[in-house]
Amino acid sequence: MMNPVAASVPDDAFHVDVDITPLPTPPPSPTPSPSQLPDHGWLALTGIDPAWIVAGGALLLLAVGVALVVAARRGA
């Protein structure tokens, strides 16, 4: 006995059955932070734009470099 669906489908075709029902997702569980403060990230807690942190770090490195060069010239 032949399957009536298989008999009507030619050999070079195929049938795909796709289930598009979304899967249930569990709600995210908040992870407690060690400091007992809400964990929004250290950068969000500082309230400082990241560009200012990078600029401040570059100025600090420049100041340390200049201080080292001046100290080396005085010692020589």
C-alpha positions as a LaTeX table, in Angstrom:
\begin{tabular}{lrrr}
\hline
Residue & $x$ (\AA) & $y$ (\AA) & $z$ (\AA) \\
\hline
Met1 & 0.00 & 0.00 & 0.00 \\
Met2 & 1.42 & 3.39 & $-1.02$ \\
Asn3 & 1.26 & 6.62 & 0.90 \\
Pro4 & $-1.04$ & 9.00 & $-1.07$ \\
Val5 & 1.12 & 12.03 & $-0.25$ \\
Ala6 & 4.31 & 10.28 & $-1.33$ \\
Ala7 & 2.67 & 9.18 & $-4.55$ \\
Ser8 & 1.77 & 12.75 & $-5.52$ \\
Val9 & 5.27 & 14.17 & $-4.87$ \\
Pro10 & 7.81 & 13.70 & $-7.65$ \\
Asp11 & 11.21 & 12.14 & $-6.88$ \\
Asp12 & 13.17 & 15.40 & $-7.21$ \\
Ala13 & 11.00 & 17.35 & $-4.72$ \\
Phe14 & 10.97 & 17.25 & $-0.95$ \\
His15 & 8.60 & 18.40 & 1.77 \\
Val16 & 9.66 & 20.38 & 4.84 \\
Asp17 & 7.37 & 20.81 & 7.82 \\
Val18 & 8.45 & 23.78 & 9.97 \\
Asp19 & 7.04 & 24.52 & 13.40 \\
Ile20 & 7.34 & 28.26 & 14.09 \\
Thr21 & 5.86 & 28.17 & 17.58 \\
Pro22 & 8.15 & 30.26 & 19.84 \\
Leu23 & 9.71 & 28.40 & 22.72 \\
Pro24 & 8.93 & 29.68 & 26.20 \\
Thr25 & 11.81 & 31.58 & 27.75 \\
Pro26 & 12.30 & 31.74 & 31.49 \\
Pro27 & 12.52 & 35.21 & 33.02 \\
Pro28 & 16.08 & 36.34 & 33.75 \\
Ser29 & 17.08 & 35.88 & 37.33 \\
Pro30 & 19.07 & 38.75 & 38.86 \\
Thr31 & 22.47 & 37.75 & 40.13 \\
Pro32 & 23.29 & 39.36 & 43.46 \\
Ser33 & 26.45 & 41.42 & 43.34 \\
Pro34 & 29.14 & 41.00 & 46.01 \\
Ser35 & 28.71 & 44.62 & 47.14 \\
Gln36 & 24.95 & 44.17 & 47.70 \\
Leu37 & 24.34 & 47.07 & 45.29 \\
Pro38 & 22.30 & 46.54 & 42.14 \\
Asp39 & 24.67 & 45.26 & 39.49 \\
His40 & 24.39 & 47.68 & 36.58 \\
Gly41 & 28.08 & 47.47 & 35.78 \\
Trp42 & 30.91 & 49.49 & 37.28 \\
Leu43 & 30.82 & 51.99 & 34.44 \\
Ala44 & 27.13 & 52.75 & 34.93 \\
Leu45 & 27.74 & 53.30 & 38.64 \\
Thr46 & 30.48 & 55.86 & 37.98 \\
Gly47 & 28.26 & 57.91 & 35.69 \\
Ile48 & 31.31 & 58.83 & 33.61 \\
Asp49 & 31.42 & 58.57 & 29.85 \\
Pro50 & 34.00 & 55.94 & 28.73 \\
Ala51 & 35.74 & 58.51 & 26.51 \\
Trp52 & 36.63 & 60.59 & 29.57 \\
Ile53 & 38.12 & 57.53 & 31.28 \\
Val54 & 40.29 & 56.81 & 28.22 \\
Ala55 & 41.34 & 60.46 & 27.94 \\
Gly56 & 42.18 & 60.58 & 31.65 \\
Gly57 & 44.26 & 57.41 & 31.38 \\
Ala58 & 46.16 & 58.82 & 28.40 \\
Leu59 & 46.91 & 62.05 & 30.28 \\
Leu60 & 48.06 & 60.09 & 33.31 \\
Leu61 & 50.43 & 57.99 & 31.19 \\
Leu62 & 51.75 & 61.12 & 29.51 \\
Ala63 & 52.39 & 62.81 & 32.88 \\
Val64 & 54.21 & 59.73 & 34.23 \\
Gly65 & 56.30 & 59.54 & 31.04 \\
Val66 & 57.30 & 63.20 & 31.27 \\
Ala67 & 58.18 & 62.79 & 34.95 \\
Leu68 & 60.38 & 59.79 & 34.16 \\
Val69 & 62.17 & 61.62 & 31.33 \\
Val70 & 62.80 & 64.67 & 33.54 \\
Ala71 & 64.10 & 62.44 & 36.36 \\
Ala72 & 66.40 & 60.59 & 33.95 \\
Arg73 & 67.83 & 63.85 & 32.58 \\
Arg74 & 68.51 & 65.18 & 36.07 \\
Gly75 & 70.31 & 61.98 & 37.02 \\
Ala76 & 72.55 & 62.01 & 33.95 \\
\hline
\end{tabular}
